[in-house]
Amino acid sequence: MSSWSHLVRFVAVEDSHIHLGQLVDTKRDVGKDSVNGVGILVYLIEGSIFDGCVTDKIMHVKKILSPVDPAQCNYIRCLGLNYTDHANEANLSLPKVPILFTKPRSALADPYPATINIPKCAQDDTSDYESELCVVIGKTGRDIPEAEALDYVLGYTASNDVSARALQMASAQWSFSKGLDGSCPIGPVLVSPSVITDPQTLRIRGIHNGSVVQDGHTKDMIFSIKKQISYLSQGTTLEAGTILLTGTPAGIGYFRNPRLVLRDGDEFLVEIEGIGSLVNKVRHE
């Protein structure tokens, strides 16, 4: 048995139970395949996301879930204003240190067919998207040197930092407005650092109802993944299972003219080079 490189957590056709799997065809965009009804084959993984080994047993995917079970996620840390072009579109000075906010694990949501659920308190035509590279921490560490930071990464996936802008602008603290239930879809595939050796080499796009609204690159981060992990671990234990949302490039709906918002029935796709597409429909609760 071998270590996984492209992990999915899924409900199986065979038994309707939740399993972990290694994609058989790692070149396919399984996020789009899921939307289009294309069959997805995986090799069953025995063990957890942290120590799982790939078997030769093939299973069929019925539904893809978030690669991290909410029970395994102890903390979701998020960075704001971490792309130069995004800070420029907001007409804000570049931050001198990472701007941190958090989401509760109840914010975690699955890829399609799961939806981005907009609760009644945010149904005011100000719900917004933020396409982001998501980092999952694989081993616990504290005071991590920048040179060793990537050794603590379990894998990379796509995420959408769904934000209720009216609630956000009403307070200096962002956690509530960005931490509503289901406001953090991630997935569909967790890609190992053995495949993505340098996370600063990835194109990232946001696509709203078929139109590209964000087109950025992780090389334009103000604080690299290495710097983020090192900074956030100062005097602070980053536990295995911690999720990091690493910031969004320019093009968010709030700063577009006219403004663009997520409405009931919309579709939003986060596409990241080497990972694939995180797709969700939008639903008003």
SULBEL-V501338 format. One record per residue. N is the residue number from 1. SS is DSSP state (h for helix, s for strand, l for the rest). OMEGA is omega in whole degrees, -180 to 180 (none if undefined). NEAR is the number of other C-alpha atoms within 12 Angstrom. Layout:
<<N/SS/OMEGA/NEAR> <N/SS/OMEGA/NEAR>>
This chain:
<<1/l/-176/16> <2/s/177/16> <3/s/180/27> <4/l/174/37> <5/l/-180/35> <6/s/-172/43> <7/s/170/47> <8/s/170/52> <9/s/-167/41> <10/s/168/41> <11/s/-174/27> <12/s/173/27> <13/l/-172/20> <14/l/-174/18> <15/l/-179/13> <16/l/176/15> <17/l/180/18> <18/s/180/26> <19/s/168/37> <20/s/-179/44> <21/s/173/44> <22/s/-180/42> <23/s/175/38> <24/l/179/29> <25/l/-175/19> <26/l/-179/27> <27/l/-178/19> <28/l/174/24> <29/l/-173/30> <30/h/174/41> <31/h/177/43> <32/h/178/29> <33/h/180/27> <34/h/179/32> <35/h/-175/27> <36/h/178/14> <37/l/178/16> <38/l/-178/17> <39/l/-179/25> <40/l/180/35> <41/s/178/33> <42/s/167/37> <43/s/-180/35> <44/s/175/36> <45/s/174/34> <46/s/-177/24> <47/l/-178/19> <48/l/176/27> <49/l/-176/39> <50/l/-175/30> <51/l/-174/19> <52/l/177/27> <53/s/-176/24> <54/s/175/29> <55/s/177/22> <56/s/179/19> <57/s/-179/20> <58/s/176/23> <59/s/-178/32> <60/s/-177/32> <61/s/174/37> <62/s/180/29> <63/s/177/36> <64/s/180/49> <65/s/171/40> <66/l/-178/46> <67/l/177/47> <68/l/175/48> <69/l/178/32> <70/h/179/26> <71/h/179/15> <72/h/-177/24> <73/l/-180/28> <74/l/-174/26> <75/l/173/29> <76/s/178/41> <77/s/-173/39> <78/s/177/40> <79/s/174/41> <80/s/176/38> <81/l/-178/36> <82/l/172/41> <83/s/-178/39> <84/h/-177/29> <85/h/178/29> <86/h/176/34> <87/h/180/26> <88/h/-180/19> <89/h/177/22> <90/l/-179/22> <91/l/-179/13> <92/l/177/16> <93/l/178/17> <94/l/-179/22> <95/l/179/20> <96/l/175/12> <97/l/179/19> <98/l/176/28> <99/s/-172/27> <100/s/165/26> <101/s/-175/28> <102/s/172/31> <103/s/173/36> <104/l/-179/28> <105/h/175/31> <106/h/177/25> <107/h/-178/36> <108/s/179/40> <109/s/-178/40> <110/l/170/40> <111/l/176/46> <112/l/15/35> <113/l/176/28> <114/l/-176/31> <115/s/165/36> <116/s/-176/43> <117/s/178/35> <118/s/-178/37> <119/l/-175/27> <120/h/-178/17> <121/h/-179/20> <122/h/180/32> <123/l/-176/24> <124/l/180/19> <125/l/175/24> <126/l/178/30> <127/s/-171/39> <128/s/-179/41> <129/l/170/48> <130/l/180/54> <131/s/-174/49> <132/s/168/51> <133/s/-178/56> <134/s/179/47> <135/s/175/45> <136/s/180/48> <137/s/-174/43> <138/l/176/33> <139/l/-175/24> <140/l/180/24> <141/s/179/28> <142/l/-178/23> <143/l/-175/22> <144/l/176/28> <145/l/-180/20> <146/h/-178/22> <147/h/-179/16> <148/h/-169/18> <149/h/-176/33> <150/h/176/33> <151/h/-178/26> <152/h/-178/37> <153/s/174/41> <154/s/-179/41> <155/s/-178/44> <156/s/175/47> <157/s/180/49> <158/s/179/51> <159/s/177/54> <160/s/178/50> <161/s/-178/49> <162/l/-171/50> <163/s/174/43> <164/s/-168/39> <165/h/180/36> <166/h/177/23> <167/h/180/25> <168/h/-176/24> <169/h/-180/17> <170/l/-175/13> <171/l/176/14> <172/l/180/13> <173/l/-171/18> <174/l/-168/28> <175/h/-178/33> <176/h/-175/28> <177/h/-180/35> <178/h/-175/43> <179/l/179/36> <180/l/-179/34> <181/l/177/31> <182/l/-176/38> <183/l/-179/42> <184/s/173/49> <185/s/175/56> <186/s/178/56> <187/s/-3/52> <188/s/-173/53> <189/s/172/52> <190/s/-174/50> <191/s/-175/38> <192/l/173/34> <193/l/175/29> <194/l/178/20> <195/l/177/22> <196/l/-176/26> <197/l/179/20> <198/l/-177/23> <199/h/179/36> <200/h/-176/28> <201/h/-169/20> <202/l/172/27> <203/s/-180/29> <204/s/-179/44> <205/s/171/39> <206/s/-175/42> <207/s/-176/33> <208/s/-180/33> <209/l/176/22> <210/l/-179/16> <211/s/179/17> <212/s/-179/22> <213/s/174/33> <214/s/179/33> <215/s/-175/30> <216/s/-177/36> <217/s/-176/32> <218/h/175/33> <219/h/-178/23> <220/h/174/28> <221/s/175/37> <222/l/177/33> <223/l/-178/33> <224/l/178/32> <225/h/178/42> <226/h/-178/28> <227/h/180/27> <228/h/-178/38> <229/h/180/44> <230/h/-178/30> <231/h/-175/28> <232/h/180/36> <233/l/179/27> <234/l/179/18> <235/l/-174/13> <236/l/179/15> <237/l/171/23> <238/s/-177/33> <239/l/173/29> <240/l/-176/29> <241/l/175/33> <242/l/178/38> <243/s/176/50> <244/s/168/46> <245/s/-160/43> <246/s/178/47> <247/s/-176/45> <248/s/174/49> <249/l/-178/42> <250/l/174/37> <251/l/179/36> <252/l/-174/42> <253/h/-174/36> <254/h/-176/29> <255/h/177/26> <256/l/179/18> <257/l/2/12> <258/l/-179/10> <259/l/180/18> <260/l/-178/26> <261/l/176/36> <262/l/-179/38> <263/l/180/30> <264/l/180/26> <265/l/179/19> <266/l/173/27> <267/s/175/31> <268/s/-176/45> <269/s/172/43> <270/s/-176/50> <271/s/-180/43> <272/s/180/43> <273/l/178/33> <274/l/-180/34> <275/l/-178/44> <276/s/-169/37> <277/s/170/40> <278/s/-176/52> <279/s/174/47> <280/s/165/47> <281/s/179/32> <282/s/-180/34> <283/s/171/25> <284/s/178/22> <285/l/none/17>>
